[in-house]
Structure formats: C-alpha cells, structure tokens
Amino acid sequence: MQKAGLLLRPCARTWKSVRMASSAVARRNPLENKVALVTASTDGIGFAIARRLAQDGAHVVVSSRKQQNVDRAVATLHREGLSVTGTVCHVGKGEDRERLVATAVNLHGGVDILVSNAAVMPFFGNLMDVTEEVWDKILDINVKATALITKAVVPEMEKRGGGSVVIVASVGAYRPFPGLGPYNVGKTALLGLTKNLAVELAQRNIRVNCLAPGLIKTSFSRMLWDDQERLESLKATMQIKRIGKPEDCAGIVSFLCSEDASYITGETVVVAGGMPSRL
C-alpha cells in the first residue's frame, strides 16, 4: 500500500501542474472570443478600456463621433496585434446606436459586453447659471443615451445567453466637482440607472455594474487638473496623492466583464485614490 502511494504522488503532482497551467491560460485571456462595444473609446478612459478588453482576448468595436479619431485608435491598436474595429457613433442619435450594434453583429456574430463611456461636460460655473439647453444636452447624452444604448444591445446579449454592461459614471456622483453641477447630477443619475437595470436584467443573465473614476488625467478633465490651485485642492481630498491614469480604470472594467465577476451586479466600483464616495 505504501509503495502504491509513492507511485501515485508523481501523478498527483502532474495533474496539479496541468490544472495550474490550464488556469493560467484562462486568466491570460479571461475575455477570449467575447465581443465588446465601447462608446467614446478613441481617447482617455474609453481608449484604455478598449485596449485592455482586447488585450484580455475580446473582439472590440471602438467608436467616436469623428471618423478620424476612430481610424487613429483602430490603427494604434492594430499595431499592437489586437482584434479591434471601429465605427462612428454619436450616442445621442438612434441611427448611430443601431449602426454600432449592427457593426458588432455583422463582424463578430453578436454582443457580449457593453461599456457605456460617452459623456459631455459643456458647462463650468454656478448651478444657478445653467441654461435649459445645457441641462437637456447633459441629460440626453450622459443619462438617456446610456439607457438607450443598453436597450439596443440587450436583445443581442440574450441571443448569446447573457452579457455584461458597465456604465461609466464619476466620483463626482458622490462628491461634486466644483463648477460641474449638471455633470455631477447626471453622473449621480447613472448610479440609479445601474441599480435599476441590474434588477430588471438579472433574469436575462445580464449583469450591470458601474465604474466611478476620480480625477483621471485626460483631455476631457483638463479643466480640473490644468489649474494648479484647483488640482491641489482636489488632491487634498485623496488618500493617494496623485492624479489617476486611464489605465487605472481599465483593469477594473475587464474584471467586471469577466467570469470572475459572475456574482456581481448592481455595484459601483470607485477608482478615485481614496476620495470620499458615499451618498
């Protein structure tokens, strides 16, 4: 009996090595053959997310309002050997949303992942000075379009047995950025949209989560970090005393879209260097 045990030990070690190797391969490509749509993904946070999803094995469709931005982003990611295509998409236009979804379906057979990142920030100043037109633009693009692009992808996700949606909000939803009142309000609305979609779509095996970035150094947030006094004031609210990078957000989104997050829905992950984040 002792001799048999000695003979079985090398076999057990071999199988353990095989399982570990298999697990490592799976983790190297956690999104292998998934199809992902990322809105506003030719620069900044959206571009970093698109790159990371593709690095993790997904076929990614990037989008932007301008064709030249799409072409540049696709060319850059192609040079890195990633599976990326792109199309023009103004998320506020129904025909553009339909084309974005159709692009993924025609090229890759469906949609597994949506990252809703598109947003506008057309106003800086006092809340009492905001015009009706500014309110309409922010709520149309930052909130309503997010709900409608999600509605557009749900039927395609259902055909594939489920999917994952990640909505990009902001830490401004919790701790308002000075001068960005309507933007902050719109981002707070996305926290509620995430909760409601998560409840309704769970029965369809579609998970919905939210990313709330803090002060991330992008062209979109330039007005917050380009002024040194304003920057220092914001850094004083952080536990990690630096501006974030777009890449700080990308891995979190990939995780939320992967099977490792299969029991997570309706949650918001704050990536903000320890800025206060409670409503």
One Martini backbone bead per residue (centre of mass of N, CA, C, O) as a GRO file, in nm:
protein
  279
    1MET     BB    1   0.059   0.063  -0.021
    2GLN     BB    2   0.301   0.253   0.006
    3LYS     BB    3   0.398   0.211  -0.287
    4ALA     BB    4   0.143   0.323  -0.425
    5GLY     BB    5   0.164   0.605  -0.308
    6LEU     BB    6   0.437   0.674  -0.436
    7LEU     BB    7   0.334   0.641  -0.734
    8LEU     BB    8   0.096   0.868  -0.716
    9ARG     BB    9   0.239   1.140  -0.659
   10PRO     BB   10   0.339   1.222  -0.945
   11CYS     BB   11   0.052   1.234  -1.066
   12ALA     BB   12  -0.059   1.454  -0.883
   13ARG     BB   13   0.147   1.668  -0.965
   14THR     BB   14   0.076   1.670  -1.264
   15TRP     BB   15  -0.224   1.755  -1.238
   16LYS     BB   16  -0.167   2.017  -1.090
   17SER     BB   17  -0.005   2.146  -1.321
   18VAL     BB   18  -0.230   2.137  -1.532
   19ARG     BB   19  -0.436   2.311  -1.377
   20MET     BB   20  -0.254   2.562  -1.349
   21ALA     BB   21  -0.208   2.605  -1.651
   22SER     BB   22  -0.504   2.632  -1.731
   23SER     BB   23  -0.564   2.876  -1.549
   24ALA     BB   24  -0.352   3.067  -1.672
   25VAL     BB   25  -0.472   3.076  -1.953
   26ALA     BB   26  -0.750   3.186  -1.874
   27ARG     BB   27  -0.631   3.452  -1.737
   28ARG     BB   28  -0.497   3.568  -1.996
   29ASN     BB   29  -0.810   3.515  -2.138
   30PRO     BB   30  -1.101   3.613  -1.999
   31LEU     BB   31  -1.228   3.731  -2.304
   32GLU     BB   32  -1.245   3.512  -2.500
   33ASN     BB   33  -1.450   3.584  -2.778
   34LYS     BB   34  -1.555   3.838  -2.700
   35VAL     BB   35  -1.794   4.109  -2.746
   36ALA     BB   36  -1.714   4.464  -2.762
   37LEU     BB   37  -1.856   4.772  -2.659
   38VAL     BB   38  -1.719   5.115  -2.689
   39THR     BB   39  -1.776   5.421  -2.592
   40ALA     BB   40  -1.574   5.666  -2.624
   41SER     BB   41  -1.274   5.498  -2.745
   42THR     BB   42  -1.020   5.712  -2.860
   43ASP     BB   43  -0.981   5.813  -2.556
   44GLY     BB   44  -0.869   5.775  -2.263
   45ILE     BB   45  -1.061   5.569  -2.086
   46GLY     BB   46  -1.190   5.425  -2.331
   47PHE     BB   47  -0.924   5.336  -2.462
   48ALA     BB   48  -0.810   5.173  -2.223
   49ILE     BB   49  -1.043   4.972  -2.219
   50ALA     BB   50  -1.026   4.863  -2.506
   51ARG     BB   51  -0.740   4.755  -2.481
   52ARG     BB   52  -0.785   4.559  -2.241
   53LEU     BB   53  -1.002   4.381  -2.364
   54ALA     BB   54  -0.822   4.291  -2.600
   55GLN     BB   55  -0.588   4.174  -2.427
   56ASP     BB   56  -0.820   3.969  -2.293
   57GLY     BB   57  -0.965   3.862  -2.595
   58ALA     BB   58  -1.137   4.066  -2.727
   59HIS     BB   59  -1.371   4.194  -2.948
   60VAL     BB   60  -1.346   4.534  -3.053
   61VAL     BB   61  -1.567   4.822  -3.062
   62VAL     BB   62  -1.509   5.132  -3.156
   63SER     BB   63  -1.593   5.488  -3.075
   64SER     BB   64  -1.698   5.798  -3.244
   65ARG     BB   65  -1.783   6.105  -3.388
   66LYS     BB   66  -1.500   6.068  -3.540
   67GLN     BB   67  -1.334   5.914  -3.791
   68GLN     BB   68  -1.034   5.991  -3.729
   69ASN     BB   69  -1.038   5.870  -3.442
   70VAL     BB   70  -1.102   5.584  -3.518
   71ASP     BB   71  -0.863   5.531  -3.708
   72ARG     BB   72  -0.639   5.583  -3.499
   73ALA     BB   73  -0.717   5.372  -3.287
   74VAL     BB   74  -0.715   5.121  -3.466
   75ALA     BB   75  -0.421   5.145  -3.563
   76THR     BB   76  -0.287   5.128  -3.286
   77LEU     BB   77  -0.410   4.843  -3.203
   78HIS     BB   78  -0.308   4.686  -3.446
   79ARG     BB   79  -0.001   4.724  -3.380
   80GLU     BB   80  -0.065   4.536  -3.110
   81GLY     BB   81  -0.247   4.283  -3.213
   82LEU     BB   82  -0.551   4.365  -3.206
   83SER     BB   83  -0.908   4.311  -3.192
   84VAL     BB   84  -1.011   4.586  -3.391
   85THR     BB   85  -1.282   4.803  -3.444
   86GLY     BB   86  -1.481   5.071  -3.615
   87THR     BB   87  -1.718   5.351  -3.547
   88VAL     BB   88  -1.942   5.580  -3.585
   89CYS     BB   89  -2.078   5.746  -3.271
   90HIS     BB   90  -2.367   5.910  -3.173
   91VAL     BB   91  -2.548   5.844  -2.891
   92GLY     BB   92  -2.790   6.055  -2.957
   93LYS     BB   93  -2.827   5.862  -3.209
   94GLY     BB   94  -3.012   5.605  -3.318
   95GLU     BB   95  -2.859   5.524  -3.584
   96ASP     BB   96  -2.580   5.495  -3.443
   97ARG     BB   97  -2.651   5.275  -3.241
   98GLU     BB   98  -2.739   5.066  -3.452
   99ARG     BB   99  -2.464   5.054  -3.601
  100LEU     BB  100  -2.291   4.955  -3.371
  101VAL     BB  101  -2.435   4.687  -3.328
  102ALA     BB  102  -2.422   4.586  -3.625
  103THR     BB  103  -2.116   4.567  -3.643
  104ALA     BB  104  -2.080   4.340  -3.437
  105VAL     BB  105  -2.271   4.133  -3.567
  106ASN     BB  106  -2.141   4.122  -3.856
  107LEU     BB  107  -1.841   4.052  -3.754
  108HIS     BB  108  -1.911   3.856  -3.465
  109GLY     BB  109  -2.238   3.769  -3.401
  110GLY     BB  110  -2.238   3.986  -3.150
  111VAL     BB  111  -2.301   4.059  -2.788
  112ASP     BB  112  -2.142   4.078  -2.449
  113ILE     BB  113  -2.032   4.386  -2.429
  114LEU     BB  114  -2.086   4.698  -2.244
  115VAL     BB  115  -1.939   5.032  -2.264
  116SER     BB  116  -2.056   5.329  -2.112
  117ASN     BB  117  -1.871   5.645  -2.179
  118ALA     BB  118  -2.033   5.864  -2.280
  119ALA     BB  119  -1.978   6.231  -2.261
  120VAL     BB  120  -2.061   6.556  -2.130
  121MET     BB  121  -1.906   6.906  -2.057
  122PRO     BB  122  -2.051   7.225  -2.126
  123PHE     BB  123  -2.003   7.325  -1.814
  124PHE     BB  124  -1.875   7.613  -1.611
  125GLY     BB  125  -2.019   7.678  -1.289
  126ASN     BB  126  -2.307   7.788  -1.178
  127LEU     BB  127  -2.606   7.637  -1.132
  128MET     BB  128  -2.787   7.907  -1.174
  129ASP     BB  129  -2.654   7.937  -1.487
  130VAL     BB  130  -2.806   7.714  -1.613
  131THR     BB  131  -2.938   7.604  -1.893
  132GLU     BB  132  -3.168   7.422  -2.056
  133GLU     BB  133  -2.978   7.321  -2.280
  134VAL     BB  134  -2.768   7.194  -2.093
  135TRP     BB  135  -2.949   6.996  -1.950
  136ASP     BB  136  -3.040   6.844  -2.203
  137LYS     BB  137  -2.760   6.747  -2.300
  138ILE     BB  138  -2.670   6.588  -2.048
  139LEU     BB  139  -2.920   6.400  -2.022
  140ASP     BB  140  -2.913   6.281  -2.308
  141ILE     BB  141  -2.611   6.167  -2.305
  142ASN     BB  142  -2.547   6.066  -1.999
  143VAL     BB  143  -2.835   5.907  -1.969
  144LYS     BB  144  -3.032   5.829  -2.200
  145ALA     BB  145  -2.821   5.695  -2.392
  146THR     BB  146  -2.745   5.471  -2.196
  147ALA     BB  147  -3.023   5.334  -2.192
  148LEU     BB  148  -3.047   5.294  -2.509
  149ILE     BB  149  -2.790   5.123  -2.562
  150THR     BB  150  -2.877   4.897  -2.378
  151LYS     BB  151  -3.140   4.827  -2.523
  152ALA     BB  152  -2.994   4.750  -2.796
  153VAL     BB  153  -2.815   4.497  -2.671
  154VAL     BB  154  -2.994   4.291  -2.524
  155PRO     BB  155  -3.093   4.102  -2.756
  156GLU     BB  156  -2.798   4.006  -2.825
  157MET     BB  157  -2.728   3.888  -2.548
  158GLU     BB  158  -2.957   3.679  -2.529
  159LYS     BB  159  -2.857   3.504  -2.774
  160ARG     BB  160  -2.580   3.440  -2.581
  161GLY     BB  161  -2.692   3.410  -2.265
  162GLY     BB  162  -2.567   3.700  -2.215
  163GLY     BB  163  -2.402   3.966  -2.004
  164SER     BB  164  -2.219   4.291  -1.992
  165VAL     BB  165  -2.249   4.601  -1.808
  166VAL     BB  166  -2.073   4.922  -1.820
  167ILE     BB  167  -2.094   5.216  -1.635
  168VAL     BB  168  -1.976   5.550  -1.663
  169ALA     BB  169  -1.912   5.761  -1.420
  170SER     BB  170  -1.845   5.931  -1.102
  171VAL     BB  171  -1.729   6.076  -0.814
  172GLY     BB  172  -1.925   6.322  -0.860
  173ALA     BB  173  -2.177   6.163  -0.753
  174TYR     BB  174  -2.067   6.206  -0.448
  175ARG     BB  175  -1.838   6.440  -0.509
  176PRO     BB  176  -1.859   6.736  -0.616
  177PHE     BB  177  -1.749   6.917  -0.866
  178PRO     BB  178  -1.650   7.218  -0.913
  179GLY     BB  179  -1.863   7.364  -1.166
  180LEU     BB  180  -2.028   7.058  -1.229
  181GLY     BB  181  -2.331   7.015  -1.166
  182PRO     BB  182  -2.475   6.866  -1.409
  183TYR     BB  183  -2.269   6.639  -1.428
  184ASN     BB  184  -2.304   6.527  -1.143
  185VAL     BB  185  -2.605   6.461  -1.168
  186GLY     BB  186  -2.582   6.262  -1.406
  187LYS     BB  187  -2.395   6.060  -1.252
  188THR     BB  188  -2.594   5.995  -1.028
  189ALA     BB  189  -2.809   5.872  -1.216
  190LEU     BB  190  -2.629   5.621  -1.297
  191LEU     BB  191  -2.653   5.472  -1.031
  192GLY     BB  192  -2.960   5.420  -1.062
  193LEU     BB  193  -2.954   5.281  -1.335
  194THR     BB  194  -2.786   5.041  -1.249
  195LYS     BB  195  -2.980   4.925  -1.039
  196ASN     BB  196  -3.228   4.888  -1.228
  197LEU     BB  197  -3.098   4.712  -1.448
  198ALA     BB  198  -3.003   4.482  -1.267
  199VAL     BB  199  -3.286   4.386  -1.187
  200GLU     BB  200  -3.413   4.345  -1.480
  201LEU     BB  201  -3.155   4.168  -1.615
  202ALA     BB  202  -3.098   3.911  -1.445
  203GLN     BB  203  -3.312   3.715  -1.589
  204ARG     BB  204  -3.107   3.744  -1.859
  205ASN     BB  205  -2.802   3.728  -1.776
  206ILE     BB  206  -2.745   4.044  -1.700
  207ARG     BB  207  -2.494   4.250  -1.607
  208VAL     BB  208  -2.475   4.557  -1.391
  209ASN     BB  209  -2.226   4.807  -1.377
  210CYS     BB  210  -2.001   5.050  -1.212
  211LEU     BB  211  -1.790   5.331  -1.285
  212ALA     BB  212  -1.595   5.563  -1.060
  213PRO     BB  213  -1.407   5.802  -1.139
  214GLY     BB  214  -1.182   6.021  -1.080
  215LEU     BB  215  -0.900   6.196  -1.124
  216ILE     BB  216  -0.828   6.188  -1.462
  217LYS     BB  217  -0.579   6.215  -1.707
  218THR     BB  218  -0.746   6.410  -1.942
  219SER     BB  219  -0.888   6.609  -2.174
  220PHE     BB  220  -1.172   6.614  -2.037
  221SER     BB  221  -1.030   6.708  -1.736
  222ARG     BB  222  -0.850   6.966  -1.764
  223MET     BB  223  -1.002   7.184  -1.588
  224LEU     BB  224  -0.905   7.033  -1.314
  225TRP     BB  225  -0.565   7.003  -1.369
  226ASP     BB  226  -0.453   7.279  -1.504
  227ASP     BB  227  -0.511   7.399  -1.225
  228GLN     BB  228  -0.319   7.410  -0.950
  229GLU     BB  229  -0.515   7.491  -0.724
  230ARG     BB  230  -0.737   7.286  -0.793
  231LEU     BB  231  -0.561   7.036  -0.777
  232GLU     BB  232  -0.474   7.059  -0.477
  233SER     BB  233  -0.761   7.050  -0.364
  234LEU     BB  234  -0.823   6.762  -0.468
  235LYS     BB  235  -0.577   6.609  -0.343
  236ALA     BB  236  -0.668   6.661  -0.043
  237THR     BB  237  -0.906   6.427  -0.081
  238MET     BB  238  -0.679   6.223  -0.105
  239GLN     BB  239  -0.486   5.939  -0.028
  240ILE     BB  240  -0.376   5.942  -0.318
  241LYS     BB  241  -0.132   6.183  -0.434
  242ARG     BB  242  -0.278   6.156  -0.738
  243ILE     BB  243  -0.333   6.124  -1.053
  244GLY     BB  244  -0.497   5.948  -1.263
  245LYS     BB  245  -0.510   5.682  -1.491
  246PRO     BB  246  -0.669   5.518  -1.733
  247GLU     BB  247  -0.547   5.234  -1.647
  248ASP     BB  248  -0.684   5.229  -1.359
  249CYS     BB  249  -0.973   5.140  -1.498
  250ALA     BB  250  -0.946   4.893  -1.697
  251GLY     BB  251  -0.922   4.636  -1.514
  252ILE     BB  252  -1.194   4.661  -1.373
  253VAL     BB  253  -1.368   4.623  -1.626
  254SER     BB  254  -1.266   4.347  -1.708
  255PHE     BB  255  -1.355   4.207  -1.453
  256LEU     BB  256  -1.667   4.276  -1.474
  257CYS     BB  257  -1.673   4.107  -1.763
  258SER     BB  258  -1.605   3.854  -1.615
  259GLU     BB  259  -1.630   3.548  -1.448
  260ASP     BB  260  -1.516   3.664  -1.175
  261ALA     BB  261  -1.805   3.854  -1.180
  262SER     BB  262  -2.074   3.660  -1.179
  263TYR     BB  263  -2.170   3.780  -0.866
  264ILE     BB  264  -2.191   4.079  -0.998
  265THR     BB  265  -2.444   4.335  -0.932
  266GLY     BB  266  -2.521   4.678  -0.893
  267GLU     BB  267  -2.232   4.802  -0.884
  268THR     BB  268  -1.984   5.039  -0.753
  269VAL     BB  269  -1.662   5.137  -0.865
  270VAL     BB  270  -1.411   5.317  -0.708
  271VAL     BB  271  -1.153   5.527  -0.884
  272ALA     BB  272  -1.002   5.779  -0.648
  273GLY     BB  273  -0.772   5.765  -0.424
  274GLY     BB  274  -0.984   5.799  -0.166
  275MET     BB  275  -1.223   5.946  -0.218
  276PRO     BB  276  -1.511   6.036  -0.125
  277SER     BB  277  -1.799   5.771  -0.154
  278ARG     BB  278  -2.089   5.894  -0.032
  279LEU     BB  279  -2.438   5.964  -0.014
   0.00000   0.00000   0.00000
